[in-house]
Amino acid sequence: MNNRIERLINKLKENNINNILITDTYAIYYFCKKWYHPEERLVMLNVSSDGRVILYVNKLFPTEEFGPILKWYQDTDDPLSLVLEDIKGNVGVDKNLCAKFLLPLMERSDCKFILASDLIDDLRAIKDEEEINKMIKSSQVNDMAMKMMKDKLKEGISEKEMALFLKESYKALGSSEFSFDPIVAYGANGADPHHTTDESLPKDGDSIVVDMGCILDDYCSDMTRTFFYKSVSPKAKEVYNTVLAANLAGIAAVKPGRPVSDVDKAARDVIEKAGYGKYFTHRTGHFIGLETHEKGDVSFTNDRLMEVGNIFSVEPGIYLPGEIGVRIEDLVLVTEDGCKVLNSYDKDLTVIK
């Protein structure tokens, strides 16, 4: 039995839960190191407090013995009948267990069903050494790709062309795919934090927001840098330096044992004191790992205490409608004495000539 399963079993015991039913493909991979893409079919991991680990899987998905008890079914079978044989008492379910499976289980059983995703998410929020090393390498690839993007921006090509170039760059660097659709936003487009990359071309004085990430060995990276095209106005320079100061303040606030909200407050205070508070329109960051956005946000409402092994983004921004956007984002790993920044790409104000 692997260490992750053992820790989950301990959590089940602590919370008086007899079984937990897991259908989230990321969580199944986290515990089993195997990917399944079942679409409408049921693939479910059942972990019980007495130590039994059962995987219900369709025969369509060839699976060799690898630890859990395998219970097979075919398309014409009723897989829920198998599950019902193995659950009792308090049954935890994850947030991805769809109604077409959950409701029949509830109707056909006298068990008490409890949303228990927090047990899994809390485990995933603390990265082990293997995960940390993978995320460091993923961020190193992202750093290299950002340099390639910065050099390519000199050509003055469209946002969409830059996104296509990024895909090619990641492939050349050994990454399998984007961790999310990249954002390349010129000028006023950058004032929309989640701008959809389009055919816009850069103009003299535009800010260029580049928000990008890749997946390497199953783990995600995420980083944002903002450049300026040809020139930068005094106001744009002030905005940039304010966001940079907020980014650095947020990073400096990362300390184990302190609430996550401290990071948001440190970054937000800088922007508010500079008079741009109403233009910082989103939380300061999010947790990340197998998924780009995992449970846990870096906001003023999250008083969860930071723990060694947490990895999350610090990404303050200022968005001036009709003018420019500036965002600077790094991933940080909480360490015993503060944090390690996973990104090393330069953050000094850069003008693309």
N, C-alpha and C positions, 0 to 999 in steps of 0.2 A: 504494500500500500504506500502511495507516495505521500510526501509531507503535506501537500496542499489538501489532499483528501482527509488526512488525519486532523488537520486544523479545522476543516469544515465539520467533521464529526464532533470535535470538542465544542464547537459553537452550537451544534444541534443539542447536545447534552445540556449546555448552559441555558438554553432557551426552551427546554422541555418540548422539543420537536422530534417526533419519531422518524419521519422521512422528509427529505426535500427532493422535489421533482424539478429537474433542470432541463429546459429545452433551448435556452439561449445558446447559439452555436459558439459564440466567443467563450462563454463560461464552460461549455463542454470541452473546448480545446484547452482552456486553462487547466482543467483537472485531468484531462486524458491525453493531451498532445495529439489529438486527431481532429481533423476538420470534417464536418458533415454539412451538406447543403440540401436539406430534405424537401424544400418547397412545401407542398401541401401534406406530406407524409409526416408521421411521428418519429422523431428520434429523441429519446429521453434518457437522461441519467438519473437514477434513483439512488441516493445515498441515505442510508439509515443510521440511526444513532447506535445500533448494535454492531456496526462495522460492515454490513453488507453493501456492496456496490454493484448495481445492476444497470446494464445498458439495453434498452429496448430499441431494436433496429430492424428496418425492413431488409429483406434478403436482396433487395436491389443494390444495397451498399455493401460490397464485399469487405468484411472485417475479420482479421485474424485475432486469435486469443491474445489479449494484451493486458489483462488485469481484472477488469470488471467481469461479472457473470453476464454472458450474452444471451439475451432472449430474443429469438428471431420471430418475425411474422411476415406474411405475404400480403399483397394488396387486397386479397379477398378475405383476410382475417380481421378480427376485431382486436386491435392492439391494446385497447383500454382494459380488456378482460385480463390481460397479462399484468398490467399495472395494478389492478384491483386486488390481485392475489398477494401483492407485496407491500401494501400500505396499511397503516392502522393509526388510530389516535390522532395526534396533531400532525398535519401534513403541510409542510412549507412548499410554496410554489414560487417560481421566478416570474418576473414581470413580462416575460415573453411567452408564457404558456397561453395559447390562444383559446378563445371561448369555445370553439368547437370541440376541444378536448377537455377543458376544465369543467364546463357545465355538465356534460355527461358523467364525469367522475364524481361531481358533487351530488348528482341525482341518484347515482348507483351505489353510493357509499355513505356510511354514517360517520366518516371521518370529519374532523374540523380542519378546513383549509385556511392557511394563513399566508399572506404575502411575505416572503422571506428573502427577497433579493438582497436586502441589506447585508445578510450574512455572507453572501458571495462577494458583493461589491466591496465590503470592508476588507476582505482578504486580498482582492485584486488591487486595492488601493496601495498596498504595501508591496513594492517590487522586491523580489529576491535578487541575488547576485547575477543569476543568468539573465533575468529580464533587464536589469540595469545595464549590463554589458551590451545587450542587443539594442537598447534604446540609445546608448552612447554612440554606437556605430551608425544607427539610423540617422542621428542628428549630424554626425560627421559627413555622411553622404549629402544631407540637406545643405550643410555649409558649402560643400564643393559645388553643388548645383546652383546655389545663390550666386556664387562668383561667376559662374557661366552665364546666368541670367543678367547680371550687372553688365558684363562685357557685351552681351547681345543687344542690350537696350540702346547701345550707341547707334544701331542701324535705324532706329525710329520706326519700327514696324508695329502692327496693330496688337492690341491686347490678346486677341485670339491666336495670332501667330506666335506671340511670346509663350502662351500656354502650350502650344504644340511643340515649341522648342524645348520647353521644360520636360515634357514627356520623353522626348528623345534623349535629353540630358540624363534623366534618371536611369533610363535603360542602359546608357553607356556606362553609368556608374554602378550598375548591378542591382538596382532596385526593381521590384516586381511591378509596382503600380503607385498611383497617387494614394495618399491617405485620406484625401478629400479633394473636391474640385478646386484647383488653384484659383486665387483671386489676383488678377493683374488689373489695376485700376489707375487710369490716367486722370490727372486734374480733378475736376468736379466729380468724376465717377468715384474717386477715393473717399468722398464724403458719405458714401453708402458703405457701411462696414462689411456688408455681404453682397457687394456689387457682383453681378453676373458678367463675366468677361465678354466683351463684344468687339466690334470692328473699329473702335476708336483708335486714333493715332495721337501720339504725344505732341504737345505744343510747348513752345518756349515758356519756361516758368512753371510747368505742370509738376505737381507731386506725382510720384509713381509708387503706389502701394503694391508690394509683392508678398502675398500670404501663401505659403506653400508647404507641402509635406509629402513624404513618401513612406512606403512600407518596405522594410528590410527585415528579412527573417521573421516575418509575422508581426513586427512591432512598428509603431507609427512615430513619425517625427512631425514637427510643426514649428514654423518660424515665420516672422514677418519682418521685413525691412522696408523702409521708405526712402526712395531716392528723389532727386529733382532733375528735370530735363533742361539742359542748356544753361539755366540760371535759377537763382532762388531770391525771392523778394525778402526784405527785412521782416515783414510780418510772418512769412512762411518759415523763416529761420527761427523766429521766436517760438512759433508753434512747435517746430521740430525739437528745439532744445528743451522745451517744457515737457514734451512726451518722453524724451530721453531721460530727463531727470526723474520723471515719474516711474519709468521702467527700472531705473537703478534703485530708487527708493523702495519699490515693491520687492525687488530682489534682496535688498538689505534687511527687509523685515521677515525674511524666511528663517524661522528658527523652530526646532522641535519643541513641543510642549506649549507653543503659543497658538492662539486661534487663527485659522485661515483668514478670518476677516481682517486681521492686522495687515495682511499683504494688500488687500483692496484699499484699506484706509490710507496706508502709506502712499500708494500711487495716486489715489483720488485727491488726497490733500494737496499734493503738489499742483495738480491741474486746477483745482478750485482756487487755490491762492493766486494762481496766475490769471484768474478771471475767465477760465474756459470750462468751468464745471459743467455747464449745461450742454456742452458739446462732447462730453465723454459719456456716451449713451449705452454702454454695455458693461457687464461685469469685467473684472480684471483678468480672469483666466478660467481654466478648466483642467480637470485631471485627464490623464492620457496614458495609453498603454497599448493593448491589443486593438483598442478603438481610439479614434481621435478624441472623442468626447466620452469619457467614462464618468461614473457617478462622482460628484464632488465639484462644486464650482468655487471660484475664488471671488467671493462677493461679501458685502457687508452683513449678509444674513447668515453666513456659514461660520458658526462658532466651534466647529470641529477642531480639535487640536491637531496640529501638524505632527506627523510621525516620521521617523527615519525610514526612508524607502518610498515616501510619497514622491510622485513626479507630476508637476502641473505647469501650466503656462503662466507667464506674467506678461500681459499684452495691453497696456493702456493705449488710448488713442484720443485724438481730437479730430472732429469732423465738422468742417465749416460748409454748410449747404451752399452749393453753387460755386464753391471756390476750390478747396483742397481737402484731402484727408491725410492724416499721419498716424501710423500705428507702428509700434516697435514691440516685437514679441520674442521671448526666449522661453525655453523649457528649463525648469530647475528641479534638481533632486535634493530632497531634504536629507541632510547629513547630521552627524552627532553634534557638530559645532556650528551649523548654519545651513549652507547649501552649496551645491556644485551646479554651475550653469552649463548645460549640455551643448549650447551653441557657442561657437567661437568667431562667427563672422562679424566683421567690424560694424560698429554702430555710429561711428562719426558721420556727421552730415556729409553726404556725397552728391556731387553734381555731375550728371552724365553729360559729357561734352561731345 
